Amino acid sequence: MSKPVALDWYETIPFTDGVTLIREKHVAPWLRCNIWHVKGRDSDLIVDTGMGLRPLTAEIAALTERPLSAVMTHSHFDHAGGLHQFSHRCGHALEADIIKSPTEQNTVADIGYVIAETFTALPYAGFKHTDYTVKPAPLTRVIEDGDVFDLGDRVFKVMHLPGHSPGSIALYEGASETLFSGDVLYDGELLDELYHSDKTIYRESLARLKELPLRTVHAGHFKSFDRPRLINLVDTYLAI
């Protein structure tokens, strides 16, 4: 039985503090990336961009109100597939070459997640999961540990936290004690055996998170959580 073309590919879920969760609602929950929109006084952030199967800026009207920077927490297909849609594209230097010249292999789109069962509807007529590719998106700003994104009324600091991938980053706002963690940490099984993962460095990155004053963690997958849950997740991983 053929699947319908989705009329509503994205759904939005507002949080407090000008944060909105955007999800590709027809991508399976076990895969879909959390796309975070953060509003500032002078400019906005998009933290990760999903698979890029439909144009975010055309379908989410709120994304066109202010200057917008799209931040890639890492270059895996489910997080960086839509980066090419944005004119201001930010990511860590260690994964700049990947997103500049993406392949199925270097974006891990070849490890069995992009299958027919991944999608409950089609993003457009004629879509075939076997044709999915990440489009090149050369970075316009290379970010490093300690860099900041100043939105006018709020400031986010870049934390380079390798291990899941060499250029994995998180964004931390000290004033609200909020962390956008990408795939460094989420409330699920952490992946540390991908082609460019490093378990030893990953442990160091996770230990670093335990030192942060935190109220809220908005992760790259699944639900958001608080500092006690972060401590539990990190300690459970480190104990293995």
Helices and strands as residue ranges (DSSP letters): E 10-14, E 19-24, E 35-38, E 44-47, H 56-59, G 61-64, E 68-71, H 77-80, G 83-85, E 89-92, G 93-95, H 96-100, G 116-118, G 129-131, E 141-143, E 148-150, E 155-160, E 169-173, E 178-182, H 199-209, E 216-219, H 227-239
